[in-house]
Amino acid sequence: MQSIYLSKIREQNPLIHNITNIVAANFSANGLLALGASPLMSANIEEMQEVPKISQALVINIGTLIGKDREAMLQAGKTANEVGIPVVLDPVGVGATSYRRETISQLLAEVKFALIRGNAGELAAIAGETWQAKGVDAGQGEVDLKAVAEKVAQRYGCTVLISGAVDIVSDGTQTATVHNGTSLFPKVTASGCLLSAVCAAFLAVSEGNYFSTTLEACVAYTIAGECAAQGLTTQVGQFQIRLLDELAALSPETIGQRGRINE
């Protein structure tokens, strides 16, 4: 594929507002910096009418809901919608508890999302499909994940990215699969959360072309993972650090040469 948006991120250095979980915050911030974006990590409800107004995209990640996080997410999402910046939803472990399900239902009812990015179990839960999720991990199921992606995209008028061994991107009318990546990704906590943040950085420079931008973001990130995993087997600590290095080193040419997509 031809890379269009990576260079724009590095030229524009978009500010990405992250309401994310305590496990992912540091990794997401460093990953955004490595990519060429600027992270702003804020979940204080008193700031949610101001921070989105100075940002170019917003990530809402429900991984560790604490205190007034839900109210802050709703306020930030509504403010982001008012000012017209893209909002990414990462519904971490949505099927695990009733509180998470209620939170996602309210967010989807009250906030317009540009992208929903999650694993198979999370998107199956949003679609109302039967799936044996395992906490915040993907779990197992027999559902047609392309159909799930298309169903959720159509229902909420957004782009959907289902992460897994093969990644699926759909806006309800167009669907593509990405065949890059590494088996080390699920061995590093918050690797999916960082992908959501990376997608937000791409969407920030997308000018509304959310499907093609999400596709490039997914390809870019999974190629960085492939490069980081070269020569590694079980060294997940090295992989985590190398992933940041490879995000910083990634070039449009590498994306064009190594991207494996079926559309």
N, C-alpha and C positions, 0 to 999 in steps of 0.2 A: 504494500500500500504506500501511497505518497503521504509523507508527513507534512501537515499544514500547520498544526497548532503548537507543537513543541517550541518552535522558534518564537512564536508569539508570546508564550509564557515567559521566556527568557528576556524578551524585549520589553514586555509590559510589567513584569514582576507583580502580578495581581495579589491583592491582600485577601486571604481566605479565612473567614471566620469559622472556627471550629467549636461546636458544643459537642465534645466527645467524652469518652470514658477515661477513668483514671489509669487504666491499663495501657491505653493507646496514645495518650496525649503527647508524651515525649517523642515517641517514634513517629507519629504523624507530623509533628512540628519539624523534626529534623528531615523527614522525607520531603516535605514541601520546600524547605530551604535547599535541599540537594537538587531538586527538580528545577528550581529557579523562581518559585513563588515565595510569598511571605505569609507565615502563619500568625493568626491572632487567636489565642485560646481563651475564651471567655464564656462562662455560664452563669454569670451574676445577673439575676433578673432585673436589677436596677439599671443595667447597661443595655438591655435588649432593644430599646427604642433608638439607641444611638449607634451601636457597633455595626449593625448591618448597613447603615447609611454611609459608612466609610469603607465598606468591604466590596469586593467584586464577586464573591460567591459565599454561600453558607453551607456547612455540613452539620446535619443533626444526626447524632449517633447515640443510641439509647443503651449502650453497653452496661453502664453502671448508673442506673437512675438513683439519684440521691436528693433528698430534700425537695427544693422547689425547681428541680431540673425540668420537669414536665411543663410547668408554667413558663419557665424561661424559653424552652424550645418553641412553644406555641407563640409567644410574643415575638421572638426573633424571626420565626418563619413568616408571621404576618407582616412584620416590618420589611423583611426581604421582599415579599410579594409586592408591597406598596412601592418600593423603590425600584423594583424590576430586576433584581439580581437572581441568578439561578440558585435553587436550593436542592441539596442532595440529602436523601434519607438513607441511613444505614440502620435497618431494623434488627439490631443484634439480639438474637435469642428470643424473637417475638413469640414463638410458640411455647416458650418455657414456662411462663407464668401468666395469670390473668391480668396482673398489673401491666405487664409489657404489652399484652394484646390490647388492653384498653387504651394505653398510651398511643400505640400506633394507629388505632382506629380514630382517635381524636385528632391526631396530627394529620392523617389523610383526609379527614372531613373538613379541617379548618385551614390547611396550608396547601398551596399548589406547589408540587415538586417537579423539578426538571428531570430528576433521575432518582430511581430507587435501586440501590446496589446492595445485594446480600447473597448469602449462600442458598443452596437448593432448599434446605429446610425452612429458611426464613421466608422465601418467596412463595413456597407451597402453602405456608401458614396464612400469608396474606391473601392468597388465591382461594383459600378454603379447601385445599386438597389434603388428603390423608398422607401423613409423612411422619416417620419416627425420628424426630430431631433429638439431639443429645445435648441438652443445655444450650450453649451458644455455638456448638459445632453442627455441621450440616446433617449428620445422621444418615438414614437410609430410607429409600422409598422407590416406588415403581411408576411414578408420575412422568408424563411427557413434559420435560422441562421447557422445551420450546413453546409448547402450548401454554404453559404457566406464564412464561415471560410475556407472550402476546396478550394473554387474558388480563394480566395486571396492568400492562401498558395501556391497553384499550380502556380499562375500567377507570384509570386515574389520569389518562391523557398525558402520559409521560414516557420517558425512555426507561427501560429496565435492563440491568446487568446482573445476571446470575453467575457467580463465580464458582469454579470447580475445576476438575481435570480438563474439561473443555468449557470455556466461558461462552455465555449466550448473551447477545445484545439485541434488543427489540424495541421498536417504538409502536408496535401494534400492527404496522403495515409492512415494515422492513425488519428482517431478522437475519443476523449473521452469527457465526461461531468463530471463536479465536482458539487456535491450537498451539499457542506458545505457552510457556510456563515451566514449572518445576514441582516435583513432589515435596520439596522442602518448604514451600509456602505454608501449608497447614501446620508445620512444625514450629512456626514462629507466631506467637500470639500478637494480634493487632496487625498482621500483614494484610488482612481484608480491610480493616479500618483505614490503613494507609492508602489502599487502593481507592476507597471512597474519597479521601482527601485529594488524591492525585486527580481523580475524575473532576472534582470541584475546580481545581486549578485549570484544567482543560476547558471546562464549561465557562469559566470566567472570561475566556478569550474567544468564545465560540460564535458570538453574534447570533445566537439562537439556533445554530445547527447542532442540536443536542445528540442526535443519533450518530452522525459521523464523528463528532468530537469524542463521544464516549467510546466508540470503537477504537479510535486512535489512542485514547488514554489507556484502554485495556491492553492493547497490543504493546504500547510503550512499556507499561509496568511489567507485563509478563516476560518481555524480552530482557528487561533489566534483571528479572529473577533468574532467567536462563543463564545470563552472563555471570551473575553472582554465584550460581551453583556449580559452575565448571570446576571439576576436580574435587568437589565435596561429596560426601556420602551422608554422614551423620553429624557433621560439624555445624549445627544450627546457629551457634553463636557467631561463627565466622560469616555464615550466610547473612545474618541480620545486618552486620556491619558492611559487608560487601554490597548488599542491596542498596544502601545509601550511596556508596561509592559509584555504583553502576547507574543509578538515577542521575547523578551529577555528570557522569561521562557520556550518557546517552546522546546520540546524534540523530537528526532526521534521516541521515543516510542508513544508519543501522536499522531504524524502524522500517525503511523501505526495502532493505535487503532481507531482513529476517522475519518479517511479519507473515504469519500463516493464517489466512482468513478464508472461510467459506461463506459466500453471500447468496 
